[in-house]
Amino acid sequence: KAEGDERQVFYLFDNSLSVSLEYTDKDVNGKPIGLSADLETLQPGSGELTVVLRHQPDKNASGVSDGLINNAGGETDVEAVFPLTIQ
């Protein structure tokens, strides 16, 4: 959290997974960090969850505060892919 204004964790779900994610932590500027989030499963399915730690994303860019990585810019520090099954 000490460098939360310089980083953001993104949670990317396959289109085959029906989930809703809401960030629950904020940096000093009121923008999400992503170390804490509420996840709601909407229906059963399976696919992949990709977790990305992005360094110096543009947190003011369109959709970034909602977890959309497309406009975030910055550099990826870590990326991990996990198989996910929702029952």
C-alpha positions as CSV (number, residue, x, y, z in Angstrom):
1,K,0.0,0.0,0.0
2,A,2.9,2.3,0.6
3,E,3.4,2.7,-3.2
4,G,-0.3,2.3,-4.1
5,D,-0.4,5.5,-6.1
6,E,2.2,4.0,-8.4
7,R,0.7,0.6,-8.9
8,Q,-2.6,-1.2,-9.5
9,V,-3.6,-4.8,-9.6
10,F,-5.9,-5.8,-12.5
11,Y,-8.0,-8.9,-12.5
12,L,-8.8,-10.1,-16.0
13,F,-11.4,-12.8,-16.5
14,D,-12.1,-14.9,-19.6
15,N,-15.3,-13.9,-21.4
16,S,-16.6,-17.4,-20.5
17,L,-16.6,-16.4,-16.8
18,S,-19.5,-14.3,-15.5
19,V,-18.2,-12.3,-12.5
20,S,-18.4,-8.8,-11.0
21,L,-15.4,-7.3,-9.3
22,E,-15.2,-4.1,-7.2
23,Y,-12.0,-2.7,-5.8
24,T,-12.3,-2.0,-2.0
25,D,-9.0,-0.2,-1.3
26,K,-7.8,3.2,-2.5
27,D,-4.5,5.0,-2.8
28,V,-3.8,8.5,-1.4
29,N,-5.6,10.0,-4.5
30,G,-8.8,7.9,-4.0
31,K,-7.9,5.6,-6.9
32,P,-8.0,1.8,-6.6
33,I,-4.9,-0.3,-5.7
34,G,-6.4,-3.8,-6.1
35,L,-4.9,-5.6,-3.1
36,S,-8.5,-5.9,-1.8
37,A,-11.6,-6.4,-3.9
38,D,-15.1,-7.9,-3.7
39,L,-15.8,-10.6,-6.2
40,E,-19.3,-11.8,-7.0
41,T,-19.9,-14.8,-9.2
42,L,-23.0,-14.5,-11.4
43,Q,-23.2,-18.0,-12.9
44,P,-21.2,-21.3,-13.1
45,G,-18.5,-21.5,-15.6
46,S,-14.8,-22.2,-16.1
47,G,-11.9,-20.3,-17.7
48,E,-8.8,-18.4,-16.7
49,L,-8.2,-15.5,-14.3
50,T,-5.2,-13.4,-15.2
51,V,-3.8,-11.2,-12.4
52,V,-1.6,-8.3,-13.5
53,L,0.4,-5.9,-11.3
54,R,0.9,-2.8,-13.3
55,H,3.6,-0.2,-12.4
56,Q,2.7,3.5,-13.0
57,P,-0.6,3.0,-14.7
58,D,-2.6,6.1,-15.8
59,K,-5.3,5.8,-13.1
60,N,-7.1,8.7,-14.6
61,A,-7.5,7.1,-18.0
62,S,-10.9,5.9,-19.1
63,G,-12.0,2.7,-17.3
64,V,-8.8,2.1,-15.4
65,S,-10.5,2.8,-12.0
66,D,-13.0,0.1,-13.0
67,G,-10.3,-2.4,-13.6
68,L,-10.0,-2.1,-17.4
69,I,-6.3,-2.5,-18.3
70,N,-6.6,-1.4,-22.0
71,N,-5.9,2.3,-21.3
72,A,-3.8,1.9,-18.3
73,G,-0.3,2.2,-19.9
74,G,2.6,1.7,-17.5
75,E,4.7,-1.5,-17.3
76,T,3.7,-5.0,-16.1
77,D,5.7,-6.0,-12.9
78,V,4.1,-9.4,-12.5
79,E,1.5,-11.4,-14.5
80,A,0.0,-14.8,-13.4
81,V,-2.7,-16.9,-15.0
82,F,-4.9,-19.2,-12.9
83,P,-7.5,-21.8,-14.0
84,L,-10.8,-20.9,-12.4
85,T,-14.0,-22.9,-12.0
86,I,-17.2,-21.4,-10.6
87,Q,-19.7,-24.0,-9.5
